[in-house]
């Protein structure tokens, strides 16, 4: 194994259960790399998310290759960066920051991670008409992913209507031939769609609950989730009990991490190995 230690990290709130450290460290070992991965959890930092700029500067000055960024800072981090990848600029959402030659470069690996997960496990699912719940950074990424995968109609719902409207406008500019609109009545929208993608923090251990009317979760509606801690959220549990096909957040978690790993360390990750190890850890934790 190489003696050189390479450092990366994760910035966000409520991230103590994140699988990112183990995914990066273990994949590094597979390539003979010694990797350190630090959690910058705003729940444990005085000042919380307001300390984003200071935390980013600390990681950069400490010689980190880069950092992943999660809720609630995927959009707040943008003014602190020098450059954005085309996808990050289009989505106005960054989940990976690379430190390179004195510059902070923002990338979005979430959209690719979700798209690859969907193609792997839901390739034959009808996706012409879908509803997206959540218009934050993660919502922007998965909405972009579904449109890239060919969805013709995307209906966006968020408790902050202005945020949903802003995302609708950005995506409409990128996909001019598609029908993209804001949803004001979620139950009605779900009754007339093929699939639901949930992209809010609701369902995380720190944010338990259900952001979707339970009686709307009926076949043939399929349900995709981005939360992976816990892997079976209340949304997925209810959807499965009521007969809906579901996609959990594990695939997105691994695929987005794999692309971030490539950005940080300039090494092609072994994605099947990462997926296998991820699920093995989940099985061990559940035992």
Long-range contacts (C-beta under 8 A, 24 or more apart in sequence): 1-29, 1-32, 1-33, 1-34, 2-32, 2-33, 2-34, 3-34, 4-33, 4-34, 5-34, 5-35, 5-36, 6-33, 6-34, 6-35, 6-36, 6-65, 6-264, 6-265, 7-35, 7-36, 7-37, 7-38, 7-62, 7-63, 7-64, 7-65, 8-35, 8-36, 8-37, 8-38, 8-64, 8-65, 8-66, 8-67, 8-68, 8-264, 9-37, 9-38, 9-39, 9-40, 9-59, 9-64, 9-67, 9-68, 10-37, 10-38, 10-39, 10-40, 10-67, 10-68, 10-69, 10-70, 11-40, 11-42, 11-52, 11-55, 11-56, 11-59, 11-67, 11-68, 11-69, 11-70, 11-73, 11-77, 12-40, 12-41, 12-42, 12-69, 12-70, 12-71, 12-72, 12-73, 13-41, 13-42, 13-43, 13-48, 13-49, 13-70, 13-71, 13-72, 13-206, 14-41, 14-43, 14-71, 14-204, 14-205, 14-206, 14-207, 15-39, 15-41, 15-43, 15-70, 16-41, 16-43, 17-205, 17-229, 18-70, 18-229, 19-228, 19-229, 19-253, 19-257, 19-278, 19-281, 20-68, 20-257, 22-277, 22-281, 23-253, 23-254, 23-257, 23-261, 23-274, 23-277, 23-278, 24-257, 24-260, 24-261, 24-264, 26-274, 26-277, 27-258, 27-261, 27-269, 27-270, 27-273, 27-274, 27-277, 28-261, 28-265, 30-270, 30-273, 31-265, 31-267, 33-265, 33-267, 35-265, 40-67, 42-73, 43-206, 49-73, 49-76, 52-76, 52-77, 52-80, 53-80, 56-80, 56-97, 56-104, 59-99, 60-99, 60-104, 64-99, 65-98, 65-99, 65-264, 65-265, 66-96, 66-97, 66-98, 66-99, 66-260, 66-263, 66-264, 67-96, 67-97, 68-95, 68-96, 68-97, 68-257, 68-260, 69-94, 69-95, 69-96, 69-97, 70-95, 71-136, 71-137, 71-138, 71-201, 72-136, 74-136, 74-137, 74-138, 75-136, 75-137, 77-106, 78-106, 80-104, 81-105, 81-106, 87-111, 87-112, 87-144, 90-144, 90-170, 90-174, 91-137, 91-140, 91-141, 91-144, 91-170, 92-137, 92-140, 92-170, 93-136, 93-137, 93-138, 93-140, 93-141, 94-137, 95-137, 95-141, 95-256, 95-260, 96-259, 96-260, 96-263, 96-264, 98-263, 98-264, 107-259, 107-260, 107-263, 108-141, 109-255, 109-256, 109-257, 109-259, 109-260, 109-263, 110-137, 110-138, 110-141, 110-142, 110-252, 110-256, 111-141, 111-142, 111-144, 111-145, 111-148, 112-145, 112-255, 112-256, 112-259, 113-251, 113-252, 113-253, 113-254, 113-255, 113-256, 113-257, 113-258, 113-259, 114-141, 114-142, 114-145, 114-224, 114-226, 114-251, 114-252, 114-255, 114-256, 115-145, 115-146, 115-148, 115-149, 116-251, 116-255, 117-247, 117-250, 117-251, 117-252, 117-254, 117-255, 118-145, 118-146, 118-149, 118-224, 118-247, 118-251, 119-149, 120-251, 121-247, 121-251, 122-222, 122-224, 122-245, 122-247, 125-194, 125-195, 125-222, 125-245, 126-194, 126-195, 126-220, 126-222, 127-151, 127-194, 127-195, 128-152, 128-153, 128-194, 129-153, 129-155, 129-192, 129-193, 129-194, 129-195, 130-154, 130-155, 130-193, 130-194, 130-195, 130-196, 130-197, 131-155, 131-156, 131-157, 131-183, 131-186, 131-189, 131-190, 131-193, 131-195, 131-196, 131-197, 132-156, 132-157, 132-196, 132-197, 132-199, 133-157, 133-158, 133-186, 133-196, 133-197, 133-198, 133-199, 133-200, 133-211, 133-212, 134-158, 134-198, 134-199, 134-200, 134-211, 135-160, 135-163, 135-164, 135-166, 135-167, 135-168, 136-163, 136-199, 136-200, 138-199, 138-200, 138-226, 139-167, 139-199, 139-200, 140-167, 140-170, 140-171, 141-199, 142-197, 142-199, 142-224, 142-226, 142-252, 143-167, 143-171, 143-197, 143-199, 144-171, 144-174, 146-197, 147-171, 147-174, 147-175, 147-178, 147-180, 151-178, 152-178, 152-179, 153-178, 153-179, 153-180, 154-178, 154-179, 154-180, 154-181, 155-180, 155-181, 155-182, 155-183, 155-189, 155-193, 156-180, 156-181, 156-182, 156-183, 157-182, 157-183, 157-186, 157-189, 158-200, 186-212, 186-213, 186-216, 187-213, 187-215, 187-216, 190-216, 190-217, 190-221, 191-216, 193-221, 194-220, 194-221, 194-222, 195-221, 195-222, 195-223, 195-224, 196-221, 196-222, 196-223, 196-224, 197-224, 197-226, 198-223, 198-224, 198-225, 198-226, 198-227, 198-235, 199-226, 201-227, 202-227, 202-235, 203-227, 203-230, 203-233, 203-234, 203-235, 204-229, 204-233, 205-229, 205-230, 208-234, 209-234, 210-234, 210-235, 210-238, 211-235, 214-238, 214-242, 217-242, 217-244, 218-242, 218-243, 218-244, 219-243, 219-244, 219-245, 222-246, 222-247, 223-247, 225-249, 226-252, 228-252, 228-253, 231-282, 250-275, 250-278, 250-279, 250-282, 251-275, 253-278, 254-278
